[in-house]
Amino acid sequence: MQLQDISPDQVVYYTIGPFHLNATIVFTWGIMALLVIVSLIVTSRLTTGGKMGRLQNLLEIIVKGMRDQIREVSGGQEPGIYLPFIGTLFLFILVSNILAVVPGFEPPTASLSTTAALAICVFLSVFIYGIAKQGLLGYFVHYLKPTPIMLPFNVIGEFSRTLALAVRLFGNMMSGVKIAGILMAVVPLIFPVVMQVLGLLTGVIQAYIFAVLAMVYIASATRTHAEAQQKADAHEQGESDNG
């Protein structure tokens, strides 16, 4: 590995005019295909009775863990509406980071273009979920709270946290790849193995952190509506009891 290969974007396999087929594109589509194939295999053999297969057991553990985590982070909201998006983010980043231990594999998450794309998806999802929960006017009013003076600061905050998401994931993954490459050149036997293990652990943690932060941002846009609805339901319940 050369020091200048700081990103899989720079590993080009094929070029047609201005288009460069680099490692980021190849392995991103490879991971998506892998996730689709595995999901098709697992879901085609789902069973509710008798002995379940190992893949189904593993899938149910992962899904249950995701649902519990989403419910906790979102303040008790129903996780079903958020699970497809948050779960996909988590699994894509997790598989990408774990496969980094495979020789020749270039993790797409070590590319700023990939992490920026994931962060933009989170950025847009905040608007989508927020508007779906609170309505167009109700969602954009929160940018004026606690006072209209805070409008530019709230807008800047939205963009800055999106940038922070992209840079955090990119920085952690890129640094792990580079350190492993340097140690491979200096001490080619012992240290790379240790770094690969640490890189694997870091990759899992980063996938978890990214998914949790994404859910935190989405929950911040939807929790107000959920809390108001809960208060309204409680009020209606109290009135019915009094009546």
C-alpha positions in Angstrom: 0.0 0.0 0.0 1.4 3.4 -1.0 1.0 6.4 1.3 -0.7 8.4 -1.4 -3.5 5.8 -1.6 -5.4 7.6 1.1 -8.8 6.7 -0.3 -10.3 3.8 -2.4 -11.3 6.6 -4.8 -7.7 6.6 -6.0 -7.7 2.8 -6.7 -8.9 2.8 -10.3 -9.6 -0.5 -12.1 -10.9 0.8 -15.4 -11.3 4.1 -17.2 -13.6 5.1 -20.0 -13.2 8.7 -21.0 -14.0 10.9 -17.9 -15.5 7.9 -16.0 -13.2 6.1 -13.6 -14.3 2.7 -12.2 -12.6 2.9 -8.8 -12.6 0.7 -5.7 -15.2 2.7 -4.0 -17.8 2.1 -6.8 -16.9 -1.6 -7.2 -17.0 -2.5 -3.5 -20.0 -0.4 -2.7 -22.1 -2.3 -5.3 -20.5 -5.5 -4.2 -21.6 -4.9 -0.6 -25.1 -4.0 -1.7 -25.3 -7.1 -3.8 -24.1 -9.2 -0.9 -26.7 -7.7 1.5 -29.5 -8.3 -1.1 -28.4 -11.9 -1.7 -28.1 -12.8 2.0 -31.5 -11.2 2.8 -33.2 -13.1 -0.1 -31.7 -16.4 1.1 -32.7 -15.7 4.7 -36.2 -14.4 4.0 -37.0 -17.3 1.6 -36.6 -19.8 4.4 -38.3 -17.9 7.3 -40.4 -20.1 9.6 -42.5 -19.4 12.7 -42.5 -22.9 14.0 -40.1 -25.8 14.4 -36.4 -25.4 14.2 -35.1 -22.1 12.8 -32.0 -21.9 10.8 -28.9 -20.2 12.0 -29.2 -17.3 9.6 -32.8 -16.7 10.7 -31.7 -16.8 14.4 -28.9 -14.3 13.7 -31.3 -12.1 11.7 -33.9 -12.0 14.5 -31.2 -11.1 17.1 -29.9 -8.3 14.9 -33.4 -6.9 14.1 -34.6 -7.2 17.7 -31.4 -5.4 18.8 -32.0 -2.6 16.3 -35.6 -2.2 17.3 -34.8 -2.0 21.0 -32.0 0.6 20.3 -34.2 2.7 18.0 -37.0 2.7 20.6 -34.6 3.7 23.4 -32.9 6.5 21.4 -36.2 7.9 20.0 -37.8 8.2 23.4 -40.2 5.3 23.1 -41.4 5.9 19.5 -42.5 2.9 17.4 -39.3 1.7 15.7 -41.0 0.1 12.7 -41.0 3.3 10.6 -37.3 3.9 11.2 -35.9 0.4 11.1 -35.6 0.0 7.3 -33.5 3.2 7.0 -31.4 2.9 10.2 -31.0 -0.8 9.8 -29.7 -0.4 6.2 -27.2 2.3 7.3 -25.9 0.1 10.1 -25.6 -3.1 8.0 -23.9 -1.4 5.1 -21.3 0.3 7.3 -20.8 -2.8 9.4 -20.3 -5.1 6.5 -18.0 -2.6 4.8 -15.9 -2.2 7.9 -15.7 -5.9 8.7 -14.7 -6.9 5.2 -11.7 -4.5 5.5 -9.8 -7.4 7.1 -10.1 -9.3 3.7 -6.9 -8.9 1.7 -7.5 -6.8 -1.4 -10.8 -5.3 -0.1 -11.0 -1.6 -0.1 -13.7 -0.4 2.4 -16.0 2.2 0.8 -16.3 3.8 4.2 -12.7 4.9 3.9 -13.8 7.2 1.0 -15.0 10.7 1.9 -17.4 10.5 -1.1 -19.2 7.5 0.5 -19.3 8.9 4.0 -20.6 12.2 2.6 -23.3 10.4 0.7 -24.4 8.5 3.8 -24.4 11.7 5.8 -26.5 13.5 3.1 -29.0 10.6 3.3 -29.3 11.2 7.1 -29.6 14.9 6.5 -32.5 14.4 4.0 -34.1 11.7 6.2 -34.3 14.3 9.1 -36.5 16.5 6.8 -38.5 13.6 5.5 -39.3 12.1 8.9 -39.8 15.5 10.5 -42.2 16.7 7.9 -44.1 13.3 7.9 -44.5 13.6 11.7 -45.2 17.3 12.2 -46.3 18.5 8.8 -44.4 21.0 6.6 -45.2 24.1 8.6 -44.9 22.4 12.0 -41.5 21.1 11.2 -39.9 24.3 9.9 -41.3 26.3 12.8 -38.9 24.6 15.1 -36.0 26.4 13.4 -37.4 29.6 14.9 -37.3 28.3 18.5 -36.6 29.5 21.1 -36.6 32.8 19.2 -36.5 33.8 15.5 -33.0 35.1 16.1 -31.8 31.5 16.3 -32.9 30.7 12.7 -29.4 31.1 11.1 -27.8 29.2 13.9 -30.3 26.3 13.7 -29.7 26.1 10.0 -26.0 26.1 10.4 -26.3 23.4 13.0 -28.1 21.1 10.6 -25.3 21.4 8.0 -22.5 21.2 10.5 -23.7 18.0 12.1 -24.1 16.4 8.6 -20.5 17.4 7.9 -19.4 16.0 11.2 -21.0 12.6 10.5 -19.2 12.3 7.2 -15.8 13.4 8.4 -15.9 11.3 11.6 -16.6 8.0 9.8 -14.1 8.8 7.0 -11.4 9.8 9.4 -11.6 6.8 11.6 -11.7 4.3 8.7 -9.1 6.0 6.6 -6.7 6.3 9.6 -7.1 2.6 10.4 -6.3 1.6 6.8 -3.2 3.9 6.7 -1.8 2.8 10.0 -2.2 -0.9 9.0 -0.4 -0.1 5.7 2.5 1.7 7.4 3.0 -1.1 10.0 2.8 -3.7 7.2 5.8 -2.0 5.5 7.8 -1.7 8.8 7.0 -4.9 10.6 5.2 -7.2 8.2 4.3 -10.0 10.6 3.0 -9.1 14.1 1.7 -5.6 14.2 -0.6 -5.8 11.1 -2.5 -8.7 12.8 -3.0 -6.6 15.9 -4.1 -3.6 13.9 -6.5 -5.7 11.9 -8.2 -6.9 15.1 -8.3 -3.4 16.5 -9.6 -2.1 13.1 -12.3 -4.7 13.1 -13.5 -3.6 16.6 -13.3 0.0 15.6 -15.3 -0.7 12.4 -18.1 -2.3 14.4 -18.2 0.6 16.9 -18.2 3.2 14.1 -21.2 1.5 12.4 -23.0 1.5 15.7 -22.2 5.2 16.4 -23.2 6.3 13.0 -26.5 4.6 13.2 -27.2 5.9 16.7 -26.3 9.5 15.7 -28.6 9.2 12.7 -31.4 8.1 14.9 -30.7 10.9 17.4 -31.0 13.5 14.6 -34.2 12.0 13.3 -35.7 11.7 16.8 -34.9 15.4 17.4 -37.1 16.2 14.5 -40.0 13.9 15.4 -40.0 13.7 19.2 -41.8 17.0 19.6 -44.8 15.7 17.7 -44.7 12.4 19.5 -44.6 14.0 23.0 -47.4 16.4 22.0 -49.5 13.5 20.8 -48.8 11.6 24.1 -49.9 14.6 26.1 -53.1 14.9 24.0 -53.9 11.2 24.4 -53.3 11.5 28.2 -55.5 14.5 28.4 -58.3 12.8 26.4 -57.9 9.7 28.7 -58.2 11.9 31.8 -61.3 13.6 30.4 -63.0 10.3 29.6 -62.2 9.0 33.1 -63.7 12.2 34.7 -66.7 11.9 32.5 
